[in-house]
Every structure is written in C-alpha cells, then in structure tokens.
Amino acid sequence: MKQKNLSNSLCSFFVSLITLTLLVLSSRAQDNKASTSHDQPSTDSFDIRKSSFLLPQALPKGHYYHSLSLFYVIVPKDWAHDIIQAPMFSYAGKYTLPKGFNLQGSISTLVVSTRANLGPFWNYDLDRYHFGIGYQVAFNLGVLYEFGFHTVLTGWEQQPSITLGYSFDKSSVILRGDVYWTTALYLSDGKNTVPFTTSFINGYSLTASLEQRLWKNHVMSFGVKVNYLKYHILSWPAFPVNSYRYFVPEFQLGLNF
C-alpha cells in the first residue's frame, strides 16, 4: 500500500511537471512566432533577472519578491509512514536591502510538519554570473495527535548557504549548497518532554534549479535537491531513532510572482 501511494504521488507530481513544461514550450513558441511574423523586431523586453526569485543577485533596495512552491520529498524506507506520503507547500519572500543584501524568509508546511526560515543574504553580480552567501535561522514544528501518536517536536537550526547562478535572457540556472546545524530539539510525548540540547550537524544538501519564463513576467522554477540528513522535518516522527545520515531526494516546483 505504501508503494502504491508513493507511485500515485510521484505520478501526480510528474503530470503537473509535464503540464507546466508544455505550457512553457507553448509560450516560447508563441513568442518566437510573434517575433517572426512581423517585419519589425520583437518588442519583448523580458529579462529573467527582473523576475527571478532564486538567482543570488544584487537588486535595488526596497522591493519585495515572493514565490509559491510545491516540495515532494522521498523519505527513506526506515522513516516511511503512510501519513507523510504527500507534498509540502512552501511560501518564500525576500525584501531587498542596500549594497547587495536582502532578508529572506520562508514557511513550508504539511500541517503536521512545519519549517520556518529567516535570515540575511549578501549577493554579488559579475555580468551574467551571480554569487550569494546566506545565513538563516530555522524553526521546526511537528504536531501529531493521530495514528496512535500524541507527540510534539520543536527545534532550532542554523542554516548557512552558498549559491551560484547564471542568467540567460529568459531562463537561469542555480546551484545552492546548505549546511544544517541543529542547536536544540524538544520531543514531547504526552506529559513528558525529552530535550536534545547538544548541538550537532544534522546534514547537508545540494540543490540544482532551473527558472524559465512561463507567461508575461511570471517564472516557473524546477529544482532537484539531494539531502544527506539525520532527520527531515517531514518525517520527524522517526526521530530520534536515526543514528545515521540518509540520502533524501526532493523535487521542487515553484511559481515566482
């Protein structure tokens, strides 16, 4: 039954991905047709750098950008539960500051599992090459009162990162690496609370993303993320039985506004 649910979820994810990809190809074909059907050159002035959310670029201060994403995490068999075979929804925003700085925050949730991040980033541009370093504080919350559980998890993590990007006219590619340093975890089962206050490196991740114009100034993003972790907030009920790190693949599909 677990394999069937996983297969159905993956099929739904890839159907959505294929549909959005076809929309992208259709919009590009229409743009090309419009540009070649007239004697005058196209007046399309779209630039991915003006609509990108993921590119680590220095932007004019005082602007707010946001993105809505769908994350599908394939958890290891040792962690698997029927209750977590579903995608997480994520909302991310950033506010630009002077001299290449910005403040970024996000919240990802599956109701029983929630993760919130907030922290500063510094970015630098060299023509079409982009570089950024960031440091975020993350708060994890897991609440489960079903399926025989009566458990609450809260925890704090530090998340430094490095991001590289390259921008084309209507698309961009981004590579990002993160480190997850857990500083405190509290696991409550009924009236008992077990603290894990000894900090430890939870793990690392590497994300490769592609941004592509979808329509007008809206941009679609698709990313593949490889996590190497002791635990993932999506499958927090399996903690603290995890004494080793596991590879946890993740697919990300987003829309930038």
Residue pairs with C-beta under 8 A, 6 or more apart in sequence:
1 82
2 80
2 82
2 85
5 82
5 85
6 74
6 85
9 72
9 85
9 86
9 87
10 72
13 70
13 72
13 87
13 251
13 253
16 70
16 253
17 222
17 251
17 253
20 214
20 220
20 253
23 214
23 215
24 212
24 213
24 214
24 220
27 213
27 214
27 215
28 170
28 213
31 42
31 44
34 42
34 44
35 41
35 42
35 44
46 169
46 170
46 213
46 217
47 169
48 55
48 167
48 168
48 169
48 170
48 171
48 172
48 211
48 213
48 219
49 55
49 57
49 167
49 172
50 217
51 213
51 217
51 218
51 219
51 256
52 167
52 172
52 211
52 219
52 256
53 65
53 66
53 67
53 92
53 94
53 211
53 219
53 221
53 254
53 256
54 67
54 163
54 165
54 172
54 174
54 176
54 209
54 211
54 221
54 223
54 256
55 130
55 165
55 167
55 172
55 174
55 211
56 121
56 123
56 124
56 130
56 131
56 132
56 163
56 164
56 165
56 174
57 123
57 125
57 130
57 132
57 165
57 167
58 99
58 100
58 123
58 124
58 125
59 65
59 96
59 102
59 123
60 96
61 96
61 97
61 98
62 96
63 95
63 96
64 93
64 94
64 95
64 96
65 93
65 94
65 96
65 256
65 257
66 91
66 92
66 93
66 94
66 256
66 257
67 91
67 92
67 93
67 221
67 254
67 255
67 256
67 257
68 89
68 90
68 91
68 254
68 255
68 257
69 89
69 90
69 91
69 92
69 221
69 252
69 253
69 254
69 255
70 87
70 88
70 89
70 90
70 252
70 253
70 254
71 87
71 88
71 89
71 90
71 108
71 250
71 251
71 252
72 87
72 88
72 250
72 251
72 252
73 88
73 232
73 234
73 235
73 248
73 249
73 250
74 248
74 249
74 250
75 84
75 232
75 234
75 235
75 248
76 246
76 247
76 248
78 238
78 242
78 246
79 232
79 235
79 238
79 242
79 246
80 235
81 147
81 235
81 237
81 238
82 147
83 112
83 144
83 146
83 147
84 110
84 112
84 113
84 234
84 235
84 237
86 110
87 110
88 108
88 109
88 110
88 113
88 234
89 108
89 109
89 110
90 106
90 107
90 108
90 109
90 254
91 106
91 107
92 104
92 105
92 106
93 104
93 105
93 106
94 102
94 103
94 104
94 105
94 121
95 102
95 103
96 102
97 103
97 120
100 122
100 123
100 124
101 120
101 121
101 122
101 123
102 120
102 121
102 123
103 118
103 119
103 120
103 121
104 117
104 118
104 119
104 120
104 121
104 134
104 136
105 116
105 117
105 118
105 119
105 136
106 116
106 117
107 114
107 115
107 116
107 117
108 114
108 115
108 116
108 233
109 115
110 234
112 142
112 143
112 144
113 141
113 142
113 233
113 234
113 235
113 236
114 140
114 141
114 142
114 233
115 138
115 139
115 140
115 141
115 233
116 138
116 139
116 141
117 136
117 137
117 138
117 159
118 136
118 137
119 134
119 135
119 136
119 137
119 159
120 134
120 135
121 132
121 133
121 134
121 135
122 132
122 133
122 134
123 130
123 131
123 132
124 130
124 131
124 132
125 131
128 166
128 167
128 168
129 164
129 165
129 166
130 163
130 164
130 165
130 166
130 167
131 163
131 164
131 165
132 162
132 163
132 165
133 160
133 161
133 162
133 163
134 160
134 161
134 162
134 163
135 158
135 159
135 160
135 161
136 158
136 159
136 160
136 161
137 156
137 157
137 158
137 159
138 156
138 157
138 158
138 159
138 180
139 154
139 155
139 156
139 157
140 153
140 154
140 155
140 156
140 157
140 185
140 233
140 236
141 152
141 153
141 154
142 151
142 152
142 153
142 154
142 233
142 236
142 237
143 151
143 152
143 153
144 150
144 151
144 152
144 237
145 151
149 237
150 189
150 190
151 187
151 188
151 189
151 237
152 187
152 188
153 185
153 186
153 187
153 188
153 236
153 239
154 185
154 186
155 182
155 184
155 185
155 186
155 196
156 182
156 183
156 184
156 185
157 180
157 181
157 182
157 183
157 202
158 180
158 181
158 183
159 178
159 179
159 180
159 181
160 178
160 179
160 181
161 176
161 177
161 178
161 179
162 176
162 177
163 174
163 175
163 176
163 177
164 174
164 175
164 176
165 172
165 173
165 174
165 175
166 172
166 173
170 212
170 213
171 210
171 211
171 212
171 213
172 210
172 211
173 208
173 209
173 210
173 211
174 207
174 208
174 209
174 210
174 211
174 223
175 206
175 207
175 208
175 209
176 206
176 207
176 209
177 204
177 205
177 206
177 207
178 204
178 205
178 207
179 201
179 204
180 201
180 202
180 203
180 204
180 205
180 229
181 199
181 200
181 201
181 202
182 196
182 199
182 200
182 201
182 202
183 199
184 195
184 196
184 197
184 199
185 195
185 196
185 197
185 239
185 240
186 193
186 194
186 195
186 196
187 193
187 194
187 196
187 239
187 240
188 194
194 240
196 240
200 230
202 229
202 230
202 231
203 227
203 228
203 229
203 230
203 245
204 227
204 228
204 229
205 225
205 226
205 227
205 228
205 229
206 225
206 226
207 223
207 224
207 225
207 226
207 252
208 223
208 224
208 225
209 221
209 222
209 223
209 224
209 252
210 221
210 222
210 223
211 219
211 220
211 221
211 256
212 219
212 220
212 221
212 222
213 219
213 220
214 220
214 255
218 255
218 256
218 257
219 255
219 256
220 253
220 254
220 255
220 256
221 252
221 253
221 254
221 255
221 256
222 251
222 252
222 253
222 254
223 251
223 252
223 253
223 254
224 249
224 250
224 251
224 252
225 249
225 250
225 251
225 252
226 247
226 248
226 249
226 250
227 247
227 248
227 249
227 250
228 245
228 246
228 247
228 248
229 245
229 246
229 248
230 239
230 242
230 243
230 244
230 245
230 246
231 238
231 239
231 240
231 242
232 248
